[in-house]
Amino acid sequence: MHSERGATGDWGALVDFDILILGSVELRSDGHRDPLGSAKERLVLAALAIDAGQPVTLDALIHRLWDDNPPAKPRVSLHAYAARIRRRLRGPDGQDHLVQHTHTYTLDVEPERVDYHRYQHLAGQARALTDSGDDERALALLKEADATWRGEALAGLTGWWVENTRAALGEQHLAATLNRIDIEMRRGHFAELVAELTILVERHPTDETLVGHLMVASYGCGRQADALRAYEAARRRLRTELGTDPGEGLARLHRLILRRTPVDGLFTGKRPVAARPVPNNLPSHAELVGREAEMGLLHLPSSEGGVIALQAISGMGGVGKSLLALHAAHRLGKRFPDAQLMLDLRAHSPGAAPLAPEAALTALLRILGVPASGIPQELEELSSLWRTMLSTRRALIILDDAAGPEQLRPLLPGSSPSLIIITSRRRLAGLPGIRSIVLDVLPVDDATELFVRLVGAERAGDPHDVATIVRLCGQLPLALELAAGRLASRPSWTTAHLIQRLSRGEGRLGEFRDSYEEIARTFEMSYVALTVEQQSAFRSLSLHLGQEFGLHAATALTGLPPHASERVLEALLDSHLLQEPAPDRFRFHDLLGEYALTLARAEDTSDQRDRCVARLVDFYLHAADRADRLIYPRRHRLGIRHAADPFPIPPWSGAQEAKSWLAAERTALFTAEHHARTHGRPRTAARLAHALAGFLDSEGYWAEAERMHRHAVEYWRTSGESRPEARALIDLGSTLAHSGRYPEAVERAHQAMALARGAGDTTAEVEAIHLLGVIHWHRGQFEAALDMQHTVLELRRALGDRFQIARSQNNLGITHLFLGQHASSKVCFEDALKGFREVGDSQEESRALNNLSDLHLALGDRDSALRTLQRSLDISMAGGSRSDQAVIQLTLASAFEVPGDLDKALDLYRQALFSFRQLGDRRNECLALNGIGEAFQAAGRSNEAVVHHRGALDLASTIGAAHEQAQAMRCLGVAEAGLGNLRSGLAHLEAAVTLASEVHDPEEKRKSLDALARIRAHNGGTYHNRSLT
């Protein structure tokens, strides 16, 4: 209760009361409820409370009480009602809280004493906190605000004013509720929201925002079918009642859910609380001189007002388009807090084709955090996902060096508060919504200022010479930068000498574009000043297959020793002929790259150019193989023979540095494989695909991996080499298995096994059988998996590899556990732990401990399980992967006592679920959903349990994970029976028994039969299914 002071400002006697209108209209004083007298008396109090602290005219009050039909003497009646209210509100000190003035009444109380105003205050504070990113405090305030509502506002009252006020209050309540729901969904509380959103959609069936929220919440807790049903119901309702179809936003959401986009990809506003930091890959850049008019245009709002929607900067190469775009991005960055990205579309990258729209969208989506498994393959679906993610995000994206409308059209976000800045050498006609800024050369004054700033005032003492240099450079920023760099690096030169150099024009650029005459002279001057060795390197570097390169790739291209390559790179940097966007990473300005490539084609023979690229491809094969061996030291692989004097590779200090190098060189590595395959070196391409297999698999580049491995399989088959073909088939089968394409994965594994056996390659045969065992286990075919694993163990024992033996023992322990063979499982886990400790592999030891804890739980030894899990988690946190940590969190959550530790268990389950969804691990996502459901069921919250088990069942059915499907059926049946839905519950339990029998899963079958027996006994043996014996 609140305390009201006396009107004089001293403390006096305290009067405790609240006025309630968010529900039935009541006065609560000193903890007692006063329902007041007649309906009119309640209506007077409500009409005054809405405007608490403000005068309300008598005419307004009369209208609020009687609409347009007042009684004969309305003021007399009004004064009578007011007198009764005044007596109720008068305190012991005689203070009046209902004050009458000429023609007005004022309810003289603090607005916070009225529940409606208190609600508004709390909701407003919450909105401010939400906008500032403090979701936790905002959620607490919104829950406090929601508690002020006791039902329908102004309940029991009628009239025109009442109905309008009730509707307005309801809209305010709905807005705050949606704010709370947004926060809850960002925190991953999907299941808790489904019931509430279902009720809201029933009340507002054509509200597309609510329908969208229900779809996301349903999908977020695994109920894809329910999400799709919500859309279909809304679509029918909109067509029937309004004669229209759902809006584009809801339709896009429907398409994303159909494609099973990860749930984080459905969020188009603030990202979920556990998401990674705001993406920002904008590079550092030089200072901008001039361009104030263009920068002003970039800051202007679009014609529709508000945020700029889309712009284009067009102009010739070297004119400063990218620099202007970067400056605009940094100035405007605070207005676009959700992402600040730059993507090179490579319209003019030397030796490389422009980036395809599919590749561009894939790169952008990965930067925004979409997992590899959540990125579609088709252009239309990629574009739809991109537009959905930007539909309410405030992101700033630079699309640099665009080729034209065809490349750009799929990349444009449609209706979005984001800003897209496009740079292109051509005008971009035919694209809607673009406001073009044609960027010309610098005005003379700005060009002069740039040159003077670059060389210093002392070196630019002769204004006439400076003006001549600016003219000879065509007022182009890039040309001016190169000319200034030559002058600054030659202390003995004067501006007059520089003019002589610029005026020579030795004619090397006959093949270069006529429109680049001025900048060509500048390039020529810089080029001829190089030594012969530097000129050769300049030409050779233009043949690189990627956008950027490091020292060791440059060494391979130039054929120089590393120290000589480093000197050459420094010289080219000093001459402004190369850029260094990041430490020890180099690239050409696209125009300089074109120039260098033109020179290479004019001055070097095709054999010389081919040898340069061949050295580069060989270097990438050698380096990728070494990186793979460092990152995955125990992986069985082909023996790749390298040249007697191989090119030096980066001196990686460990696996993480090697992995970072692979990530940085990824595009060049992919291009190198493609170049080798299409330029007469398919054997090298097949070897490179094998060397990259582990990296591609672990990082989720499954589309690229599948393409490479299929070509490798075809090459080895054509060449008649069985051993490497078997390895390529294993690589392909593993990729297919990771992407959930089990039938073809099994086929490829069988092909690999037969080839390896025929070729006498026991190691490859073991790996193929191991892959088959893993696939069978993932599909719930445990007896088949067990047979395969026993075979693998015997073969590995014959080979004598202690690590691989322990690996097989660990896998056997898991399968024995799922088959309910606990004694055998314990022996296998203990043997595996001993083996992993002998070889010093702590991460495999952590995984084996986690598996052992499952056995302890199955045996009812919770204390041993918790101790084992803690050891496992300690090891994993010291250096394990995110996937390993999530699996341990899942097991640890299942070890807690519920309902006593429900919150602890749910917190761990949800952390694991979030990780699995981010990683695209759908099988473990099923396990997390089932775990959450079991926790809710143990706490007696069957409604929430049903939601999660349905989600697990839908997902398990989709990916063909039979064990998880049977588990979800059993748990769903128990939860439904707990709600009184016996027929449905028993049907699910009986289906679980049948499926467990079909896939030879005796432990799951036993659990399902036990649950059936308990439920039938509890309900008197009703609803028996006659098909069971």
BELUR-V440353 format. One line per field, one symbol per residue. phi: phi as a letter, one per 30 degrees, with the letter a starting at -180 (. if undefined). Layout:
phi=???
//
This chain:
phi=.cccddddjddhdcbcabccbdkddbccbhicdbdicddddddddddddeceicdbdddddddddbhcbdddbddddddddddddedddddddidcccccbdibbbddbdeddcedddddddddedddddddicdddddddddddddddckddheicbkddedddddddddddddddddddededddiddddcedddddddddbdcddddddddddddddcjcddddddddddddddddddcibceddddddeedddedheeeddddccddedcdddedacdddaddcciidddddddddddddiidddabbcblddidjdddddddddddceddbddabbbbddidbdeibdeddedddddddddddjddedccdcddddddddedddcdbdcccbccchddledddedcddidaddcccccadbdcdicdidcdbdccddeeddddddddddcjdddcdceddddddddddiideddddddddddddbeddcdddddeddcdhdidcddddddcedddddeedddddddedddddedddddedcdbacedddddddicdedddddddddddddicbcbdbeibbacdeddddddddddddccdddddddddddddddddddddddddddbdcddbddcdcddbdddcedddadddddddeddcedddddddddddcbibdddddddeddcedddddciddddddddddddeddddddicdddddddddedddddddcicdeddddddddddddddddicddddddddeddddddddcicdddddeddddddddddddiddddddddddddeddedddicdddddddddddddddddcicddddddddddddddedddicddddddddddddeddddlddddeddddeddddddddcceceddddddedddeddddddidddddedddddddddddddicdeddeeddddddeddddcicddddddddddddddddddjddddddddddddddddddchcdddddddddddddddddciididcdddb
//
